[in-house]
Amino acid sequence: MDFIDNLSLAYKENASPEKAVPMEKYMKNLFVFYGLKTDLRRSLHKAAAEKHKAELKENARGIALELYNKKQREYHYSAIEILIKKLKNKFVKEDINLIEKLLVTHSWWDSVDTISKYLLGEYLRQYPEETAEVVARFSASENMWLNRAAILFQLGYKKDTDAGILFGECEKHRHSKEFFIQKAIGWALREYAKTNPGDVKNFVATAGLKPLSTREALKNL
């Protein structure tokens, strides 16, 4: 039995249709769930991963893609967590294609935000020379989730944040009517305000952001 078979068996054996209903409703019924709460899902994932360490080490990308093609949302979470663990500081340049594929597949805030911070963000830390091209391409895309990723990828960068990129992305998308873009702008600015509150205040005062973005940005100031 390989990793995916082992994980699938564990997920099916512990499935809870009753718990799946509110989980699916919370996600606007965009996804099917087994009904596994996060702690249980991660415990089952960890147990399967322990049995198949070599397989995961050798084929993390392939396994993640196969999991991401399944319909239950729990598989998508496991795929992302595998890549976060196995690729940290070990990205290859071509991984940007994998990251982009994940961002635009089964897209919703829960997956996109995690991928943006822990995969896209860490990839661009490893390959800073790729940042300008990747951000420009994602930012110009007609896919709203790629736009959101370009705004959020520096979450956690703190003092290493490139304020020019952050403020530039917020300014570029400030007129967006998309809730998830307005929210992302506010969130990204609020996080950077923990490091540089003065510059964030000054930017918000003159940027002409949407009210939601402004409220979110200044929430803790």
NUNU-559603 format. One record per residue (C-alpha): residue number from 1; z, y, x. Coordinates in Angstrom, 2 decimals. Example, Ala and Ser with C-alpha at 12.3 -4.5 7.8 and 13.67 -1.06 7.14 Angstrom:
// residues 2
PT|1|7.80|-4.50|12.30 .
PT|2|7.14|-1.06|13.67 .
This chain:
// residues 221
PT|1|0.00|0.00|0.00 .
PT|2|-1.01|3.37|1.47 .
PT|3|0.80|6.70|1.08 .
PT|4|-1.03|7.87|-2.02 .
PT|5|-0.58|4.53|-3.80 .
PT|6|3.10|4.52|-2.89 .
PT|7|3.58|8.11|-4.06 .
PT|8|1.65|7.52|-7.28 .
PT|9|3.73|4.46|-8.13 .
PT|10|6.95|6.40|-7.55 .
PT|11|5.75|9.33|-9.65 .
PT|12|4.69|7.07|-12.53 .
PT|13|7.92|5.07|-12.47 .
PT|14|9.99|8.26|-12.67 .
PT|15|7.79|10.15|-15.13 .
PT|16|9.50|11.90|-18.02 .
PT|17|7.18|12.85|-20.88 .
PT|18|10.04|14.80|-22.49 .
PT|19|10.50|16.99|-19.41 .
PT|20|6.75|17.32|-18.96 .
PT|21|6.35|19.21|-22.25 .
PT|22|8.29|22.38|-21.28 .
PT|23|6.87|22.25|-17.74 .
PT|24|3.33|22.22|-19.11 .
PT|25|4.17|24.99|-21.57 .
PT|26|5.61|27.14|-18.76 .
PT|27|2.29|26.77|-16.95 .
PT|28|0.35|27.80|-20.07 .
PT|29|-0.79|24.18|-20.56 .
PT|30|-3.24|24.58|-17.70 .
PT|31|-1.99|21.41|-15.99 .
PT|32|-0.73|17.94|-16.81 .
PT|33|2.73|17.07|-15.47 .
PT|34|4.59|13.83|-14.92 .
PT|35|7.75|15.73|-15.78 .
PT|36|9.37|15.48|-12.35 .
PT|37|11.84|18.20|-11.48 .
PT|38|11.41|19.69|-8.01 .
PT|39|14.37|17.95|-6.36 .
PT|40|13.36|14.53|-7.67 .
PT|41|9.70|15.04|-6.82 .
PT|42|10.55|16.04|-3.26 .
PT|43|12.90|13.08|-2.90 .
PT|44|10.17|10.67|-4.01 .
PT|45|7.68|12.38|-1.72 .
PT|46|10.04|12.16|1.24 .
PT|47|10.67|8.46|0.68 .
PT|48|6.94|7.72|0.56 .
PT|49|6.28|9.90|3.61 .
PT|50|8.92|8.04|5.61 .
PT|51|7.05|4.78|5.02 .
PT|52|3.69|6.21|6.02 .
PT|53|4.41|8.59|8.90 .
PT|54|1.47|7.45|11.01 .
PT|55|-1.01|7.74|8.15 .
PT|56|0.13|11.26|7.30 .
PT|57|0.01|12.32|10.93 .
PT|58|-3.52|11.02|11.38 .
PT|59|-5.03|12.15|8.09 .
PT|60|-2.97|14.94|6.58 .
PT|61|-6.01|16.98|5.52 .
PT|62|-7.81|14.07|3.88 .
PT|63|-4.72|12.91|2.04 .
PT|64|-3.99|16.43|0.82 .
PT|65|-7.51|16.84|-0.53 .
PT|66|-7.36|13.50|-2.32 .
PT|67|-4.04|14.45|-3.90 .
PT|68|-5.43|17.83|-4.90 .
PT|69|-8.27|16.15|-6.78 .
PT|70|-5.80|14.39|-9.07 .
PT|71|-4.93|15.99|-12.39 .
PT|72|-1.11|15.92|-12.39 .
PT|73|0.39|19.10|-10.97 .
PT|74|3.01|17.24|-8.95 .
PT|75|0.25|15.87|-6.71 .
PT|76|-0.94|19.41|-5.96 .
PT|77|2.56|20.41|-4.89 .
PT|78|2.81|17.39|-2.62 .
PT|79|-0.59|18.14|-1.07 .
PT|80|0.45|21.69|-0.23 .
PT|81|3.78|20.56|1.23 .
PT|82|2.05|17.98|3.43 .
PT|83|-0.21|20.64|4.90 .
PT|84|2.60|23.13|5.39 .
PT|85|4.55|20.55|7.41 .
PT|86|1.71|18.91|9.32 .
PT|87|-0.45|21.94|10.17 .
PT|88|2.15|24.49|11.25 .
PT|89|1.12|25.72|14.70 .
PT|90|-1.55|22.98|14.70 .
PT|91|-4.32|24.60|12.68 .
PT|92|-7.91|24.36|13.81 .
PT|93|-10.25|27.25|13.06 .
PT|94|-12.14|25.27|10.45 .
PT|95|-8.95|24.97|8.39 .
PT|96|-9.75|28.30|6.76 .
PT|97|-12.32|26.40|4.70 .
PT|98|-9.65|23.96|3.52 .
PT|99|-7.26|26.81|2.72 .
PT|100|-9.91|28.64|0.72 .
PT|101|-10.78|25.48|-1.20 .
PT|102|-7.14|25.00|-2.19 .
PT|103|-6.82|28.64|-3.24 .
PT|104|-9.74|28.42|-5.64 .
PT|105|-9.03|24.91|-6.99 .
PT|106|-6.50|24.38|-9.79 .
PT|107|-5.55|28.02|-9.21 .
PT|108|-2.38|29.49|-10.64 .
PT|109|0.36|31.70|-9.25 .
PT|110|2.63|28.82|-8.19 .
PT|111|0.08|27.18|-5.89 .
PT|112|-1.69|30.35|-4.75 .
PT|113|1.49|32.12|-3.68 .
PT|114|2.73|29.16|-1.64 .
PT|115|-0.67|28.64|-0.01 .
PT|116|-1.01|32.36|0.72 .
PT|117|2.31|32.64|2.53 .
PT|118|2.70|29.28|4.25 .
PT|119|-0.88|28.22|4.93 .
PT|120|-3.08|31.33|5.02 .
PT|121|-0.30|33.44|6.51 .
PT|122|0.53|30.89|9.21 .
PT|123|-3.14|30.23|9.95 .
PT|124|-3.72|33.94|10.60 .
PT|125|-0.61|34.11|12.78 .
PT|126|-2.19|31.39|14.92 .
PT|127|-5.64|32.99|14.84 .
PT|128|-5.02|36.74|14.53 .
PT|129|-8.55|37.44|15.68 .
PT|130|-9.77|35.94|12.38 .
PT|131|-7.64|38.21|10.22 .
PT|132|-10.05|41.10|9.66 .
PT|133|-12.96|38.87|8.65 .
PT|134|-10.92|36.58|6.42 .
PT|135|-9.10|39.40|4.64 .
PT|136|-12.32|41.34|4.11 .
PT|137|-14.07|38.30|2.66 .
PT|138|-11.20|37.28|0.40 .
PT|139|-10.64|40.86|-0.70 .
PT|140|-14.29|41.35|-1.65 .
PT|141|-14.51|38.06|-3.55 .
PT|142|-14.99|37.97|-7.31 .
PT|143|-12.27|35.32|-7.37 .
PT|144|-9.05|37.05|-8.33 .
PT|145|-6.89|34.45|-6.58 .
PT|146|-8.56|35.13|-3.23 .
PT|147|-7.89|38.83|-3.80 .
PT|148|-4.24|38.00|-4.44 .
PT|149|-4.07|35.89|-1.29 .
PT|150|-5.40|38.80|0.79 .
PT|151|-2.59|40.96|-0.55 .
PT|152|0.20|38.40|-0.17 .
PT|153|-0.54|36.52|3.06 .
PT|154|1.82|38.73|5.10 .
PT|155|4.87|37.84|3.00 .
PT|156|7.51|36.93|5.56 .
PT|157|5.81|38.76|8.44 .
PT|158|8.52|41.48|8.32 .
PT|159|8.22|43.65|11.48 .
PT|160|4.95|41.87|12.36 .
PT|161|3.32|43.14|9.17 .
PT|162|0.08|45.02|9.74 .
PT|163|0.82|47.97|7.47 .
PT|164|-2.77|49.16|7.67 .
PT|165|-4.02|45.92|6.16 .
PT|166|-1.24|45.79|3.57 .
PT|167|-1.65|49.36|2.37 .
PT|168|-5.41|49.07|2.55 .
PT|169|-5.45|46.02|0.29 .
PT|170|-3.04|47.62|-2.15 .
PT|171|-5.15|50.75|-2.28 .
PT|172|-8.39|48.82|-2.68 .
PT|173|-7.10|46.87|-5.68 .
PT|174|-4.86|49.54|-7.19 .
PT|175|-7.09|50.03|-10.23 .
PT|176|-7.28|46.32|-11.08 .
PT|177|-6.45|45.45|-14.67 .
PT|178|-5.43|41.94|-13.65 .
PT|179|-1.71|41.31|-14.14 .
PT|180|-1.56|38.98|-11.14 .
PT|181|-3.12|41.60|-8.86 .
PT|182|-0.84|44.40|-10.04 .
PT|183|2.15|42.11|-9.62 .
PT|184|1.02|41.01|-6.14 .
PT|185|0.70|44.61|-4.97 .
PT|186|4.22|45.37|-6.10 .
PT|187|5.66|42.19|-4.61 .
PT|188|3.99|42.67|-1.23 .
PT|189|5.17|46.26|-1.01 .
PT|190|8.69|45.36|-2.13 .
PT|191|8.93|42.76|0.62 .
PT|192|7.66|45.15|3.27 .
PT|193|10.12|47.78|2.02 .
PT|194|12.92|45.56|3.33 .
PT|195|11.55|46.28|6.81 .
PT|196|10.05|49.74|6.39 .
PT|197|11.33|51.44|3.21 .
PT|198|10.24|54.93|4.25 .
PT|199|6.59|54.10|4.68 .
PT|200|6.52|52.13|1.43 .
PT|201|8.07|55.04|-0.48 .
PT|202|5.56|57.44|0.99 .
PT|203|2.65|55.13|0.22 .
PT|204|3.71|54.52|-3.38 .
PT|205|4.21|58.26|-3.92 .
PT|206|0.58|59.03|-3.12 .
PT|207|-1.39|55.83|-3.79 .
PT|208|-1.83|56.14|-7.54 .
PT|209|-0.77|52.57|-8.25 .
PT|210|-0.56|51.04|-11.71 .
PT|211|2.91|51.41|-13.32 .
PT|212|3.66|47.67|-12.92 .
PT|213|2.84|47.78|-9.20 .
PT|214|4.96|50.89|-8.74 .
PT|215|7.96|49.44|-10.57 .
PT|216|7.80|46.21|-8.59 .
PT|217|7.36|48.00|-5.28 .
PT|218|10.35|50.30|-5.76 .
PT|219|12.62|47.83|-7.54 .
PT|220|15.11|47.56|-4.66 .
PT|221|14.78|51.09|-3.31 .
